Amino acid sequence: AGDRSNATVVSIPRDLMTGIPDCETRQSDGSTKTIPGSEGTTRFNESYGVGGRDPGCTMRTVEELTGLDVDHFMMFDFNAVKTLSTAVGGVEVCLEKPLKDTDGGTNLDLPEGKSTIQGEEALSFLRNRHGLKNESDLDRIGMQQKFVASMLRRLKEDTLSSPSKMLDVADAATKSLT
């Protein structure tokens, strides 16, 4: 929000078909290089990492897709999920039915009801799409949004009142956020 009272998180399905604009990227030697956009439409997730595209290319794609001007953005990598979920002492998730993914590569095995997950298990939970209603990105996005909301609740309720926990969270965040 313009008054800094809140922030809005938007999830975009990685398989969404969209155009990717040309984007200028900073190279390791400090120079810049324009990475050509897509010809026609391609998956949204190709806006980062493919052909040398950096996070700025993803934000330019979001701007083109939504018509919004993005002044600031934050990116956290997979390690952020592991370190932040551990730093807050685990994140509570509540499942309507057991979630077992033995053939999807995550080896996730969570029972029905409440579980507290952290580290590698939290990452597996967020990457999983097997065993969900439609096994789709949209189902996974919903699960990820609930996880983030639960982690934020945990931060507010348990972490902010503990200087040592807050230091752990700040340390984890600074190592994982771009």
Rosetta constraint file for C-alpha pairs under 8 A:
AtomPair CA 1 CA 5 HARMONIC 6.03 0.50
AtomPair CA 1 CA 6 HARMONIC 5.52 0.50
AtomPair CA 1 CA 7 HARMONIC 5.91 0.50
AtomPair CA 1 CA 8 HARMONIC 7.83 0.50
AtomPair CA 11 CA 141 HARMONIC 6.73 0.50
AtomPair CA 12 CA 16 HARMONIC 7.30 0.50
AtomPair CA 13 CA 44 HARMONIC 7.38 0.50
AtomPair CA 13 CA 137 HARMONIC 5.83 0.50
AtomPair CA 13 CA 138 HARMONIC 6.56 0.50
AtomPair CA 13 CA 141 HARMONIC 7.31 0.50
AtomPair CA 14 CA 43 HARMONIC 6.56 0.50
AtomPair CA 14 CA 44 HARMONIC 5.23 0.50
AtomPair CA 14 CA 45 HARMONIC 4.77 0.50
AtomPair CA 14 CA 137 HARMONIC 7.15 0.50
AtomPair CA 15 CA 43 HARMONIC 4.90 0.50
AtomPair CA 15 CA 44 HARMONIC 5.85 0.50
AtomPair CA 15 CA 45 HARMONIC 6.57 0.50
AtomPair CA 15 CA 137 HARMONIC 7.39 0.50
AtomPair CA 16 CA 42 HARMONIC 7.86 0.50
AtomPair CA 16 CA 43 HARMONIC 5.38 0.50
AtomPair CA 16 CA 44 HARMONIC 5.34 0.50
AtomPair CA 16 CA 45 HARMONIC 8.00 0.50
AtomPair CA 17 CA 41 HARMONIC 5.66 0.50
AtomPair CA 17 CA 42 HARMONIC 5.05 0.50
AtomPair CA 17 CA 43 HARMONIC 4.60 0.50
AtomPair CA 17 CA 44 HARMONIC 6.00 0.50
AtomPair CA 18 CA 40 HARMONIC 7.82 0.50
AtomPair CA 18 CA 41 HARMONIC 4.67 0.50
AtomPair CA 18 CA 42 HARMONIC 5.50 0.50
AtomPair CA 18 CA 43 HARMONIC 6.24 0.50
AtomPair CA 18 CA 44 HARMONIC 6.02 0.50
AtomPair CA 18 CA 65 HARMONIC 7.35 0.50
AtomPair CA 19 CA 37 HARMONIC 7.50 0.50
AtomPair CA 19 CA 38 HARMONIC 5.95 0.50
AtomPair CA 19 CA 39 HARMONIC 7.42 0.50
AtomPair CA 19 CA 40 HARMONIC 5.89 0.50
AtomPair CA 19 CA 41 HARMONIC 4.48 0.50
AtomPair CA 19 CA 42 HARMONIC 6.19 0.50
AtomPair CA 19 CA 44 HARMONIC 7.86 0.50
AtomPair CA 19 CA 61 HARMONIC 7.39 0.50
AtomPair CA 19 CA 65 HARMONIC 7.89 0.50
AtomPair CA 20 CA 37 HARMONIC 4.89 0.50
AtomPair CA 20 CA 38 HARMONIC 5.07 0.50
AtomPair CA 20 CA 41 HARMONIC 7.35 0.50
AtomPair CA 20 CA 42 HARMONIC 7.51 0.50
AtomPair CA 20 CA 44 HARMONIC 7.64 0.50
AtomPair CA 20 CA 47 HARMONIC 6.27 0.50
AtomPair CA 20 CA 57 HARMONIC 7.95 0.50
AtomPair CA 20 CA 60 HARMONIC 8.00 0.50
AtomPair CA 20 CA 61 HARMONIC 5.42 0.50
AtomPair CA 21 CA 36 HARMONIC 7.16 0.50
AtomPair CA 21 CA 37 HARMONIC 4.32 0.50
AtomPair CA 21 CA 38 HARMONIC 6.65 0.50
AtomPair CA 21 CA 57 HARMONIC 7.67 0.50
AtomPair CA 21 CA 60 HARMONIC 6.99 0.50
AtomPair CA 21 CA 61 HARMONIC 6.22 0.50
AtomPair CA 21 CA 64 HARMONIC 7.58 0.50
AtomPair CA 22 CA 34 HARMONIC 6.57 0.50
AtomPair CA 22 CA 35 HARMONIC 5.65 0.50
AtomPair CA 22 CA 36 HARMONIC 4.49 0.50
AtomPair CA 22 CA 37 HARMONIC 4.04 0.50
AtomPair CA 22 CA 38 HARMONIC 7.71 0.50
AtomPair CA 22 CA 57 HARMONIC 7.86 0.50
AtomPair CA 23 CA 34 HARMONIC 5.36 0.50
AtomPair CA 23 CA 35 HARMONIC 5.30 0.50
AtomPair CA 23 CA 36 HARMONIC 6.65 0.50
AtomPair CA 23 CA 37 HARMONIC 6.94 0.50
AtomPair CA 23 CA 53 HARMONIC 7.57 0.50
AtomPair CA 23 CA 56 HARMONIC 7.68 0.50
AtomPair CA 23 CA 57 HARMONIC 5.56 0.50
AtomPair CA 23 CA 60 HARMONIC 7.37 0.50
AtomPair CA 24 CA 32 HARMONIC 6.33 0.50
AtomPair CA 24 CA 33 HARMONIC 5.49 0.50
AtomPair CA 24 CA 34 HARMONIC 4.20 0.50
AtomPair CA 24 CA 35 HARMONIC 6.16 0.50
AtomPair CA 24 CA 57 HARMONIC 7.63 0.50
AtomPair CA 25 CA 32 HARMONIC 5.38 0.50
AtomPair CA 25 CA 33 HARMONIC 5.37 0.50
AtomPair CA 25 CA 34 HARMONIC 6.16 0.50
AtomPair CA 25 CA 35 HARMONIC 7.05 0.50
AtomPair CA 25 CA 52 HARMONIC 7.97 0.50
AtomPair CA 25 CA 53 HARMONIC 6.92 0.50
AtomPair CA 25 CA 54 HARMONIC 6.44 0.50
AtomPair CA 25 CA 56 HARMONIC 7.40 0.50
AtomPair CA 25 CA 57 HARMONIC 7.67 0.50
AtomPair CA 26 CA 30 HARMONIC 6.04 0.50
AtomPair CA 26 CA 31 HARMONIC 5.83 0.50
AtomPair CA 26 CA 32 HARMONIC 4.43 0.50
AtomPair CA 26 CA 33 HARMONIC 6.51 0.50
AtomPair CA 27 CA 31 HARMONIC 5.36 0.50
AtomPair CA 27 CA 32 HARMONIC 5.61 0.50
AtomPair CA 27 CA 33 HARMONIC 6.89 0.50
AtomPair CA 35 CA 51 HARMONIC 7.15 0.50
AtomPair CA 35 CA 52 HARMONIC 7.02 0.50
AtomPair CA 35 CA 53 HARMONIC 6.62 0.50
AtomPair CA 38 CA 42 HARMONIC 6.77 0.50
AtomPair CA 42 CA 46 HARMONIC 7.19 0.50
AtomPair CA 43 CA 47 HARMONIC 7.91 0.50
AtomPair CA 44 CA 61 HARMONIC 7.98 0.50
AtomPair CA 46 CA 50 HARMONIC 5.41 0.50
AtomPair CA 47 CA 53 HARMONIC 6.29 0.50
AtomPair CA 47 CA 54 HARMONIC 7.76 0.50
AtomPair CA 47 CA 55 HARMONIC 7.91 0.50
AtomPair CA 47 CA 57 HARMONIC 5.84 0.50
AtomPair CA 47 CA 58 HARMONIC 4.88 0.50
AtomPair CA 47 CA 61 HARMONIC 6.81 0.50
AtomPair CA 48 CA 52 HARMONIC 7.74 0.50
AtomPair CA 48 CA 53 HARMONIC 5.01 0.50
AtomPair CA 48 CA 54 HARMONIC 5.35 0.50
AtomPair CA 48 CA 55 HARMONIC 5.81 0.50
AtomPair CA 48 CA 57 HARMONIC 6.43 0.50
AtomPair CA 48 CA 58 HARMONIC 5.63 0.50
AtomPair CA 49 CA 53 HARMONIC 4.87 0.50
AtomPair CA 49 CA 54 HARMONIC 5.95 0.50
AtomPair CA 49 CA 55 HARMONIC 7.99 0.50
AtomPair CA 53 CA 57 HARMONIC 5.75 0.50
AtomPair CA 53 CA 58 HARMONIC 7.82 0.50
AtomPair CA 54 CA 58 HARMONIC 7.02 0.50
AtomPair CA 55 CA 59 HARMONIC 6.47 0.50
AtomPair CA 55 CA 75 HARMONIC 7.69 0.50
AtomPair CA 56 CA 60 HARMONIC 6.17 0.50
AtomPair CA 57 CA 61 HARMONIC 6.14 0.50
AtomPair CA 58 CA 62 HARMONIC 6.24 0.50
AtomPair CA 59 CA 63 HARMONIC 6.15 0.50
AtomPair CA 59 CA 70 HARMONIC 7.13 0.50
AtomPair CA 59 CA 73 HARMONIC 7.79 0.50
AtomPair CA 60 CA 64 HARMONIC 6.18 0.50
AtomPair CA 61 CA 65 HARMONIC 6.00 0.50
AtomPair CA 62 CA 66 HARMONIC 5.93 0.50
AtomPair CA 62 CA 67 HARMONIC 7.89 0.50
AtomPair CA 62 CA 68 HARMONIC 7.72 0.50
AtomPair CA 63 CA 67 HARMONIC 5.22 0.50
AtomPair CA 63 CA 68 HARMONIC 5.10 0.50
AtomPair CA 63 CA 69 HARMONIC 5.86 0.50
AtomPair CA 63 CA 70 HARMONIC 6.62 0.50
AtomPair CA 64 CA 68 HARMONIC 7.61 0.50
AtomPair CA 74 CA 177 HARMONIC 6.70 0.50
AtomPair CA 74 CA 178 HARMONIC 5.78 0.50
AtomPair CA 75 CA 177 HARMONIC 5.69 0.50
AtomPair CA 75 CA 178 HARMONIC 5.09 0.50
AtomPair CA 76 CA 80 HARMONIC 5.82 0.50
AtomPair CA 76 CA 176 HARMONIC 5.63 0.50
AtomPair CA 76 CA 177 HARMONIC 4.54 0.50
AtomPair CA 76 CA 178 HARMONIC 6.19 0.50
AtomPair CA 77 CA 81 HARMONIC 7.34 0.50
AtomPair CA 77 CA 176 HARMONIC 6.11 0.50
AtomPair CA 77 CA 177 HARMONIC 7.01 0.50
AtomPair CA 78 CA 82 HARMONIC 6.92 0.50
AtomPair CA 78 CA 123 HARMONIC 6.89 0.50
AtomPair CA 79 CA 83 HARMONIC 6.06 0.50
AtomPair CA 79 CA 176 HARMONIC 6.39 0.50
AtomPair CA 80 CA 84 HARMONIC 5.59 0.50
AtomPair CA 80 CA 85 HARMONIC 7.97 0.50
AtomPair CA 80 CA 172 HARMONIC 6.93 0.50
AtomPair CA 80 CA 173 HARMONIC 6.70 0.50
AtomPair CA 80 CA 175 HARMONIC 7.75 0.50
AtomPair CA 80 CA 176 HARMONIC 4.80 0.50
AtomPair CA 80 CA 177 HARMONIC 7.13 0.50
AtomPair CA 81 CA 85 HARMONIC 5.80 0.50
AtomPair CA 81 CA 119 HARMONIC 6.98 0.50
AtomPair CA 81 CA 122 HARMONIC 6.78 0.50
AtomPair CA 81 CA 123 HARMONIC 5.96 0.50
AtomPair CA 82 CA 86 HARMONIC 6.20 0.50
AtomPair CA 82 CA 118 HARMONIC 6.30 0.50
AtomPair CA 82 CA 119 HARMONIC 3.82 0.50
AtomPair CA 82 CA 120 HARMONIC 5.76 0.50
AtomPair CA 82 CA 122 HARMONIC 6.43 0.50
AtomPair CA 82 CA 123 HARMONIC 6.09 0.50
AtomPair CA 83 CA 87 HARMONIC 5.96 0.50
AtomPair CA 83 CA 119 HARMONIC 6.25 0.50
AtomPair CA 83 CA 172 HARMONIC 5.55 0.50
AtomPair CA 83 CA 173 HARMONIC 7.87 0.50
AtomPair CA 84 CA 88 HARMONIC 6.27 0.50
AtomPair CA 84 CA 169 HARMONIC 6.08 0.50
AtomPair CA 84 CA 172 HARMONIC 5.74 0.50
AtomPair CA 84 CA 173 HARMONIC 6.68 0.50
AtomPair CA 85 CA 89 HARMONIC 6.51 0.50
AtomPair CA 85 CA 90 HARMONIC 5.07 0.50
AtomPair CA 85 CA 91 HARMONIC 6.00 0.50
AtomPair CA 85 CA 117 HARMONIC 7.48 0.50
AtomPair CA 85 CA 118 HARMONIC 4.84 0.50
AtomPair CA 85 CA 119 HARMONIC 6.08 0.50
AtomPair CA 85 CA 122 HARMONIC 7.00 0.50
AtomPair CA 85 CA 151 HARMONIC 7.18 0.50
AtomPair CA 86 CA 90 HARMONIC 5.38 0.50
AtomPair CA 86 CA 118 HARMONIC 5.05 0.50
AtomPair CA 86 CA 119 HARMONIC 5.51 0.50
AtomPair CA 87 CA 165 HARMONIC 6.79 0.50
AtomPair CA 87 CA 168 HARMONIC 5.52 0.50
AtomPair CA 87 CA 169 HARMONIC 5.25 0.50
AtomPair CA 87 CA 172 HARMONIC 6.97 0.50
AtomPair CA 88 CA 151 HARMONIC 7.73 0.50
AtomPair CA 88 CA 154 HARMONIC 6.89 0.50
AtomPair CA 88 CA 155 HARMONIC 6.54 0.50
AtomPair CA 88 CA 158 HARMONIC 7.82 0.50
AtomPair CA 88 CA 159 HARMONIC 6.42 0.50
AtomPair CA 88 CA 165 HARMONIC 6.76 0.50
AtomPair CA 88 CA 168 HARMONIC 7.91 0.50
AtomPair CA 88 CA 169 HARMONIC 6.60 0.50
AtomPair CA 89 CA 118 HARMONIC 7.32 0.50
AtomPair CA 90 CA 116 HARMONIC 5.52 0.50
AtomPair CA 90 CA 117 HARMONIC 5.12 0.50
AtomPair CA 90 CA 118 HARMONIC 4.63 0.50
AtomPair CA 90 CA 119 HARMONIC 7.98 0.50
AtomPair CA 91 CA 116 HARMONIC 5.19 0.50
AtomPair CA 91 CA 117 HARMONIC 5.33 0.50
AtomPair CA 91 CA 118 HARMONIC 6.30 0.50
AtomPair CA 91 CA 122 HARMONIC 7.90 0.50
AtomPair CA 91 CA 147 HARMONIC 7.24 0.50
AtomPair CA 91 CA 150 HARMONIC 6.32 0.50
AtomPair CA 91 CA 151 HARMONIC 5.44 0.50
AtomPair CA 91 CA 154 HARMONIC 7.00 0.50
AtomPair CA 92 CA 114 HARMONIC 6.58 0.50
AtomPair CA 92 CA 115 HARMONIC 5.59 0.50
AtomPair CA 92 CA 116 HARMONIC 4.26 0.50
AtomPair CA 92 CA 117 HARMONIC 6.41 0.50
AtomPair CA 92 CA 147 HARMONIC 7.75 0.50
AtomPair CA 92 CA 150 HARMONIC 6.37 0.50
AtomPair CA 92 CA 151 HARMONIC 7.60 0.50
AtomPair CA 93 CA 113 HARMONIC 7.94 0.50
AtomPair CA 93 CA 114 HARMONIC 5.60 0.50
AtomPair CA 93 CA 115 HARMONIC 5.45 0.50
AtomPair CA 93 CA 116 HARMONIC 6.22 0.50
AtomPair CA 93 CA 117 HARMONIC 7.43 0.50
AtomPair CA 93 CA 146 HARMONIC 7.83 0.50
AtomPair CA 93 CA 147 HARMONIC 6.62 0.50
AtomPair CA 93 CA 150 HARMONIC 7.23 0.50
AtomPair CA 94 CA 112 HARMONIC 7.30 0.50
AtomPair CA 94 CA 113 HARMONIC 4.96 0.50
AtomPair CA 94 CA 114 HARMONIC 4.23 0.50
AtomPair CA 94 CA 115 HARMONIC 6.34 0.50
AtomPair CA 95 CA 99 HARMONIC 7.59 0.50
AtomPair CA 95 CA 111 HARMONIC 7.39 0.50
AtomPair CA 95 CA 112 HARMONIC 5.09 0.50
AtomPair CA 95 CA 113 HARMONIC 4.90 0.50
AtomPair CA 95 CA 114 HARMONIC 6.48 0.50
AtomPair CA 96 CA 112 HARMONIC 5.67 0.50
AtomPair CA 96 CA 113 HARMONIC 6.22 0.50
AtomPair CA 97 CA 111 HARMONIC 6.98 0.50
AtomPair CA 97 CA 112 HARMONIC 4.42 0.50
AtomPair CA 97 CA 113 HARMONIC 7.17 0.50
AtomPair CA 98 CA 109 HARMONIC 7.49 0.50
AtomPair CA 98 CA 110 HARMONIC 5.65 0.50
AtomPair CA 98 CA 111 HARMONIC 4.33 0.50
AtomPair CA 98 CA 112 HARMONIC 4.29 0.50
AtomPair CA 98 CA 113 HARMONIC 7.83 0.50
AtomPair CA 99 CA 108 HARMONIC 7.03 0.50
AtomPair CA 99 CA 109 HARMONIC 5.74 0.50
AtomPair CA 99 CA 110 HARMONIC 5.09 0.50
AtomPair CA 99 CA 111 HARMONIC 6.39 0.50
AtomPair CA 99 CA 112 HARMONIC 7.37 0.50
AtomPair CA 99 CA 131 HARMONIC 6.04 0.50
AtomPair CA 99 CA 132 HARMONIC 7.77 0.50
AtomPair CA 100 CA 107 HARMONIC 7.27 0.50
AtomPair CA 100 CA 108 HARMONIC 5.46 0.50
AtomPair CA 100 CA 109 HARMONIC 4.35 0.50
AtomPair CA 100 CA 110 HARMONIC 6.29 0.50
AtomPair CA 100 CA 130 HARMONIC 7.92 0.50
AtomPair CA 100 CA 131 HARMONIC 6.51 0.50
AtomPair CA 101 CA 105 HARMONIC 7.20 0.50
AtomPair CA 101 CA 106 HARMONIC 6.23 0.50
AtomPair CA 101 CA 107 HARMONIC 5.25 0.50
AtomPair CA 101 CA 108 HARMONIC 5.04 0.50
AtomPair CA 101 CA 109 HARMONIC 6.41 0.50
AtomPair CA 101 CA 128 HARMONIC 7.54 0.50
AtomPair CA 101 CA 130 HARMONIC 5.99 0.50
AtomPair CA 101 CA 131 HARMONIC 6.56 0.50
AtomPair CA 102 CA 106 HARMONIC 6.89 0.50
AtomPair CA 102 CA 107 HARMONIC 4.72 0.50
AtomPair CA 102 CA 108 HARMONIC 6.75 0.50
AtomPair CA 102 CA 109 HARMONIC 7.85 0.50
AtomPair CA 103 CA 107 HARMONIC 7.31 0.50
AtomPair CA 104 CA 128 HARMONIC 7.41 0.50
AtomPair CA 104 CA 129 HARMONIC 7.97 0.50
AtomPair CA 104 CA 130 HARMONIC 6.17 0.50
AtomPair CA 106 CA 124 HARMONIC 5.27 0.50
AtomPair CA 106 CA 125 HARMONIC 7.88 0.50
AtomPair CA 106 CA 127 HARMONIC 7.68 0.50
AtomPair CA 106 CA 128 HARMONIC 6.65 0.50
AtomPair CA 107 CA 124 HARMONIC 7.68 0.50
AtomPair CA 108 CA 121 HARMONIC 7.01 0.50
AtomPair CA 108 CA 124 HARMONIC 6.32 0.50
AtomPair CA 108 CA 125 HARMONIC 6.82 0.50
AtomPair CA 108 CA 128 HARMONIC 7.90 0.50
AtomPair CA 110 CA 115 HARMONIC 7.27 0.50
AtomPair CA 111 CA 115 HARMONIC 7.48 0.50
AtomPair CA 117 CA 121 HARMONIC 6.01 0.50
AtomPair CA 117 CA 122 HARMONIC 5.33 0.50
AtomPair CA 118 CA 122 HARMONIC 4.70 0.50
AtomPair CA 118 CA 123 HARMONIC 7.77 0.50
AtomPair CA 119 CA 123 HARMONIC 6.53 0.50
AtomPair CA 120 CA 124 HARMONIC 6.17 0.50
AtomPair CA 121 CA 125 HARMONIC 6.14 0.50
AtomPair CA 122 CA 126 HARMONIC 6.36 0.50
AtomPair CA 123 CA 127 HARMONIC 6.18 0.50
AtomPair CA 124 CA 128 HARMONIC 5.88 0.50
AtomPair CA 126 CA 140 HARMONIC 7.08 0.50
AtomPair CA 126 CA 143 HARMONIC 7.11 0.50
AtomPair CA 126 CA 144 HARMONIC 5.66 0.50
AtomPair CA 126 CA 147 HARMONIC 7.88 0.50
AtomPair CA 127 CA 140 HARMONIC 7.46 0.50
AtomPair CA 128 CA 140 HARMONIC 6.90 0.50
AtomPair CA 129 CA 135 HARMONIC 4.91 0.50
AtomPair CA 129 CA 136 HARMONIC 6.19 0.50
AtomPair CA 129 CA 137 HARMONIC 7.05 0.50
AtomPair CA 129 CA 139 HARMONIC 7.14 0.50
AtomPair CA 129 CA 140 HARMONIC 5.58 0.50
AtomPair CA 130 CA 135 HARMONIC 5.22 0.50
AtomPair CA 131 CA 135 HARMONIC 6.42 0.50
AtomPair CA 132 CA 136 HARMONIC 7.59 0.50
AtomPair CA 132 CA 139 HARMONIC 6.51 0.50
AtomPair CA 132 CA 140 HARMONIC 7.65 0.50
AtomPair CA 133 CA 139 HARMONIC 6.83 0.50
AtomPair CA 134 CA 139 HARMONIC 6.74 0.50
AtomPair CA 135 CA 139 HARMONIC 6.56 0.50
AtomPair CA 135 CA 140 HARMONIC 7.62 0.50
AtomPair CA 136 CA 140 HARMONIC 6.39 0.50
AtomPair CA 137 CA 141 HARMONIC 5.96 0.50
AtomPair CA 138 CA 142 HARMONIC 6.32 0.50
AtomPair CA 139 CA 143 HARMONIC 6.40 0.50
AtomPair CA 140 CA 144 HARMONIC 6.09 0.50
AtomPair CA 141 CA 145 HARMONIC 6.09 0.50
AtomPair CA 142 CA 146 HARMONIC 6.36 0.50
AtomPair CA 143 CA 147 HARMONIC 6.25 0.50
AtomPair CA 144 CA 148 HARMONIC 6.22 0.50
AtomPair CA 145 CA 149 HARMONIC 6.18 0.50
AtomPair CA 146 CA 150 HARMONIC 6.12 0.50
AtomPair CA 147 CA 151 HARMONIC 6.15 0.50
AtomPair CA 148 CA 152 HARMONIC 6.14 0.50
AtomPair CA 149 CA 153 HARMONIC 6.21 0.50
AtomPair CA 150 CA 154 HARMONIC 6.20 0.50
AtomPair CA 151 CA 155 HARMONIC 6.19 0.50
AtomPair CA 152 CA 156 HARMONIC 6.24 0.50
AtomPair CA 153 CA 157 HARMONIC 6.00 0.50
AtomPair CA 154 CA 158 HARMONIC 5.62 0.50
AtomPair CA 154 CA 159 HARMONIC 6.78 0.50
AtomPair CA 155 CA 159 HARMONIC 4.74 0.50
AtomPair CA 155 CA 160 HARMONIC 6.15 0.50
AtomPair CA 156 CA 160 HARMONIC 5.68 0.50
AtomPair CA 157 CA 161 HARMONIC 7.70 0.50
AtomPair CA 158 CA 162 HARMONIC 7.16 0.50
AtomPair CA 159 CA 163 HARMONIC 7.77 0.50
AtomPair CA 159 CA 165 HARMONIC 5.51 0.50
AtomPair CA 159 CA 166 HARMONIC 5.66 0.50
AtomPair CA 160 CA 165 HARMONIC 7.60 0.50
AtomPair CA 160 CA 166 HARMONIC 5.95 0.50
AtomPair CA 161 CA 166 HARMONIC 7.85 0.50
AtomPair CA 162 CA 166 HARMONIC 6.03 0.50
AtomPair CA 163 CA 167 HARMONIC 6.11 0.50
AtomPair CA 164 CA 168 HARMONIC 6.38 0.50
AtomPair CA 165 CA 169 HARMONIC 6.23 0.50
AtomPair CA 166 CA 170 HARMONIC 6.06 0.50
AtomPair CA 167 CA 171 HARMONIC 6.01 0.50
AtomPair CA 168 CA 172 HARMONIC 6.11 0.50
AtomPair CA 169 CA 173 HARMONIC 5.99 0.50
AtomPair CA 170 CA 174 HARMONIC 6.12 0.50
AtomPair CA 171 CA 175 HARMONIC 6.40 0.50
AtomPair CA 172 CA 176 HARMONIC 6.35 0.50
AtomPair CA 173 CA 177 HARMONIC 5.74 0.50
